């Protein structure tokens, strides 16, 4: 029962202190996002990477500050249940005209769950359900930008309008040839929707008011509305070789945008006053994308976690299948389980590991944090980290309970009919690559092996050595992309020492089944990967044709040297053949071929 009267004089001050903590967080978060435009204009790629890492840490720092303040000023640990409920009611009152109410609710939960026992994780005390609507929030300040701008071109003014859309972002760097790029956009649009489409009365282009910054790119995101048809689009803006800007391609399908906003890519930096409005707009472009993943893609990963968990609880209420040990080869470090009807896996760090795994729980958690703060280049799955998650025992298969009790007893707490897991990771379920290859057609096998090598090369370019490169540690997404998801052995490329296997000193060395040469803790011998990866002759043939250089120490040494020299790789979240530069070359080659054929035809 909620209190009938707001009788505790401390309750409002506590709620206000928590709101001040959130407002400080979002102000600093927004400043970092706004500064991304300047970093892009100045080609400050290392600064952009640094800002990405630091921004992820902002939230927990602000939560720690808020908890400390509540403990110091209000002796919060001794607050009565009735007073806690009054705090929540006052907090709801402070959200009425707030521009980020859903984020502020999540911040309240983060602070409160640091203080209260998990038995209080109910809607009486925290926001298990949202209390304030995020629909139709507007920023009424005179200088505020709308969430999106609407443009109303005719067929004759479409090209001019596209130029105006780009110009309105006021990038302080010259374009290499914006007229040429817009011509390419027009050609791509014609190929997508046809050249003779009838323009309806409501024909318009809606464009989100802020650019989306990630890696070395800035993205214009919008949609074209024509009658009942909606065409999403994204225009990536990059730096040309001479430092001027160019539009690299135009993406016009939902699948293209799903790849751009993939859970395996780093978070965007976006200057937005009303995040829920951005999420709503993006959902209109990608209706299959969960809100939780869109919030995470916008750099609001804590809100993404909260939205995900609400979706998870909703799914549990409307399903009856049981959690089970995940199919596939069992991990030596992680115990992995899933719910067949839910497209995610749950990973718990074991209490002990085989001798070959020289690690600790804290080191493993450090590896997962490294991945979250790093550029994932579309090749490392994002993970959601949770503490004190309650599962109904009745929904867990006994075999899984036995495994948890055997391998993870320190992380398991029994509470009546519930099993509490004190720490776990949740990530998207994919088909393990080793299982995928077992049933693959020749075409699928060729694609998967090429993708596997591409995944490793993308990770290398991003300064990540996967460590354990076995097929089972990679998964295949529904878009056919290969993604790495086992992080307990990853290292920075720059921390590794890539070596060739020394020439045997004598016949005994050559015939020895043991390693006869000295091996340091960070030494890696790429030519030894083959026996573990390429036992299948078909796989070996494909791999050696496309990625044989991965077995050569010189490949790894070369990338290490480039990274150490300060090179920041380019990341293209779309297929290379879609880039305008390649399309222009293909058109020129086609025209040259046609010209050469004319005399022969004559």
Order of alpha helices (4+ residues) and beta strands (2+ residues): alpha-alpha-alpha-alpha-beta-alpha-alpha-beta-beta-beta-beta-beta-alpha-alpha-alpha-alpha-beta-beta-beta-alpha-beta-alpha-beta-beta-beta-alpha-alpha-beta-beta-beta-beta-beta-alpha-beta-alpha-alpha-alpha-alpha
